[in-house]
C-alpha cells in the first residue's frame, strides 16, 4: 500500500514528462517558415540555430530515458542511479529551455545594440511553433523537477523510518 502511494505519482509525472518532451521535440522539428525580404527568400528552420538543435537533442534524450524508465519494473534496485540520472535530466532540460528562451527573445524583439532585427514579424508560423515547443519544454522541465523533489522526499523519508 505504501509502495503504491509512492510509485503512482512518479509514474504519472513520468507520463506527463514523456508527453511534454515528445511534444517539444515534434513541435521544434516541424518548425519552419519562409519569407521574402527584399526579393530574397529567407527560410527559418530549427536547424539554423545550434541552440534549437541542442533543445531537440536534449528533449529527445529525455523522451527515450523516460520511456525506458516507464517500461522498467518499478521495484528496480537502481533507485540511487535513477535519482542521479533524474537530476542530470532535470539540469539538461533546464539548460536547454533557458538557452531557447534567450534565442527566442532575440528572435522576437531583436537586439538594437548588436543590430539584430526581430524575425517573428516575417516568419510567424516558425515563431509560433518555437513558442509551443518552449512551453512544452518548460512543462517537461517542471515535471522532472517535481519528480526529483518527490524522489528526494521519498529517499529522505526512507532514511528517517530506518533510524
C-alpha positions as CSV (number, residue, x, y, z in Angstrom):
1,X,0.0,0.0,0.0
2,X,2.8,2.4,1.0
3,X,4.8,1.4,-2.1
4,X,1.8,2.1,-4.4
5,X,1.4,5.6,-2.9
6,X,5.0,6.3,-3.7
7,X,5.0,4.9,-7.2
8,X,1.8,6.2,-8.7
9,X,2.7,9.9,-8.5
10,X,6.1,9.2,-10.0
11,X,4.5,7.2,-12.8
12,X,2.0,9.9,-13.6
13,X,4.7,12.6,-13.5
14,X,6.9,10.5,-15.8
15,X,3.9,10.1,-18.2
16,X,3.5,13.9,-18.2
17,X,7.2,14.4,-18.7
18,X,7.2,11.9,-21.6
19,X,4.3,13.7,-23.3
20,X,5.9,17.1,-22.8
21,X,9.3,16.1,-24.1
22,X,7.9,14.3,-27.2
23,X,5.6,17.3,-27.9
24,X,8.5,19.7,-27.5
25,X,10.7,17.6,-29.9
26,X,8.0,17.3,-32.5
27,X,7.0,21.0,-32.4
28,X,10.6,22.1,-32.7
29,X,11.4,19.7,-35.5
30,X,8.3,20.8,-37.5
31,X,9.0,24.5,-37.1
32,X,9.8,26.0,-40.4
33,X,8.6,29.1,-42.4
34,X,9.9,31.2,-45.2
35,X,9.5,34.9,-46.1
36,X,10.6,37.2,-48.9
37,X,12.8,40.1,-47.7
38,X,14.0,42.4,-50.5
39,X,13.2,39.7,-53.0
40,X,15.4,37.3,-51.2
41,X,13.8,34.1,-49.8
42,X,14.6,33.8,-46.1
43,X,13.9,30.4,-44.6
44,X,13.7,29.9,-40.8
45,X,14.2,26.3,-39.5
46,X,15.2,24.9,-36.2
47,X,18.4,23.6,-37.8
48,X,19.6,27.2,-38.4
49,X,20.4,27.6,-34.7
50,X,22.7,25.4,-32.6
51,X,20.6,26.3,-29.6
52,X,17.4,24.8,-31.1
53,X,19.4,21.7,-32.2
54,X,20.5,21.3,-28.6
55,X,16.9,21.7,-27.4
56,X,15.7,19.0,-29.8
57,X,18.6,16.6,-28.8
58,X,18.0,17.0,-25.0
59,X,14.3,16.6,-25.3
60,X,14.7,13.5,-27.5
61,X,17.2,12.0,-25.0
62,X,14.8,12.8,-22.1
63,X,11.9,11.2,-24.1
64,X,13.9,7.9,-24.6
65,X,15.1,8.0,-21.0
66,X,11.6,8.4,-19.7
67,X,10.2,5.7,-21.9
68,X,12.8,3.3,-20.7
69,X,12.1,4.1,-17.1
70,X,8.3,3.7,-17.7
71,X,8.9,0.2,-19.3
72,X,11.2,-1.0,-16.5
73,X,9.9,-2.6,-13.4
74,X,9.0,-0.1,-10.6
75,X,10.8,-2.3,-8.0
76,X,14.2,-1.6,-9.5
77,X,17.3,-1.8,-7.3
78,X,18.8,1.1,-9.2
79,X,17.0,3.8,-7.2
80,X,20.1,5.9,-6.4
81,X,21.3,5.7,-10.0
82,X,17.8,6.7,-11.3
83,X,17.8,9.6,-8.8
84,X,21.1,10.8,-10.1
85,X,20.0,10.4,-13.7
86,X,16.8,12.3,-13.0
87,X,18.9,15.2,-11.6
88,X,21.1,15.2,-14.7
89,X,18.0,15.1,-16.9
90,X,16.4,18.0,-15.0
91,X,19.5,20.1,-15.3
92,X,19.9,19.4,-19.0
93,X,16.2,20.2,-19.7
94,X,16.6,23.5,-17.7
95,X,19.7,24.5,-19.6
96,X,18.1,23.8,-23.0
97,X,14.9,25.7,-22.2
98,X,17.0,28.6,-20.8
99,X,19.1,28.8,-24.0
100,X,16.0,28.6,-26.2
101,X,14.3,31.5,-24.2
102,X,17.4,33.6,-24.8
103,X,17.4,33.0,-28.6
104,X,13.6,33.3,-28.8
105,X,13.8,36.7,-27.1
106,X,16.3,37.9,-29.7
107,X,14.1,36.5,-32.5
108,X,11.0,38.2,-31.1
109,X,12.4,41.5,-30.0
110,X,15.8,41.7,-31.8
111,X,18.8,43.5,-30.3
112,X,19.3,47.1,-31.3
113,X,22.7,47.3,-29.7
114,X,24.0,44.4,-31.9
115,X,22.0,45.4,-34.9
116,X,19.9,42.2,-34.9
117,X,16.4,42.7,-36.2
118,X,13.4,40.7,-34.9
119,X,12.3,38.0,-37.3
120,X,8.9,36.9,-35.9
121,X,7.1,39.5,-37.9
122,X,8.3,37.9,-41.1
123,X,8.0,34.2,-40.1
124,X,5.1,34.0,-37.6
125,X,4.5,30.3,-38.2
126,X,8.1,29.5,-37.2
127,X,7.9,31.6,-34.1
128,X,4.5,30.1,-33.0
129,X,6.0,26.6,-33.3
130,X,9.1,27.5,-31.4
131,X,6.9,29.2,-28.7
132,X,4.8,26.0,-28.4
133,X,8.0,23.9,-28.2
134,X,9.4,26.1,-25.4
135,X,6.1,25.8,-23.5
136,X,6.2,22.0,-23.8
137,X,9.9,22.0,-22.8
138,X,9.2,24.1,-19.8
139,X,6.4,21.7,-18.8
140,X,8.8,18.8,-19.1
141,X,11.5,20.6,-17.0
142,X,8.8,21.3,-14.4
143,X,7.7,17.7,-14.4
144,X,11.2,16.5,-14.0
145,X,11.8,18.9,-11.2
146,X,8.7,17.6,-9.4
147,X,9.9,14.0,-10.0
148,X,13.2,15.0,-8.5
149,X,11.7,16.6,-5.4
150,X,9.3,13.8,-4.9
151,X,12.1,11.2,-5.2
152,X,14.3,13.1,-2.8
153,X,11.4,13.3,-0.3
154,X,10.8,9.5,-0.6
155,X,14.5,8.8,-0.1
156,X,14.8,11.1,3.0
157,X,11.6,9.6,4.5
158,X,13.0,6.0,4.0
159,X,16.2,7.0,5.9
160,X,14.2,8.5,8.7
161,X,12.0,5.4,9.0
162,X,15.0,3.2,9.3
163,X,16.5,5.2,12.2
